């Protein structure tokens, strides 16, 4: 009887740990972005390879900053954070609408 109770407790604990991960996996990435970070740039500077890389790095850093939630437990941050940062970067690349940035973004997502 004690063994059955221990298994039931372990199953409940496991389920309670996995539920936030499942919830984070089903939330659309664009919903997870709750902060806004502004990146100022000049489109003409993104016309060079080094300028485009610099702007893409700034967009990526902004996505990380917008999605960081230091109050969440580590196992929730991982899944939700990745989805949020990816969605925020996708939105930023689409919004700037610069072909060199879009190309860098597609290259980085092939990995």
Buried (B, 14 or more C-beta within 10 A) or exposed (E): EEEEEEEEEEEEEEEEEEEBBEEBEEBEBEEBBEEEBEBEBEEEEBEEEEBBBBBBEBBBEBBBBBBEEEEBEEEBBEBBBBBBBBBBBBBBBEEBEBEBBBEBBEEEEEE
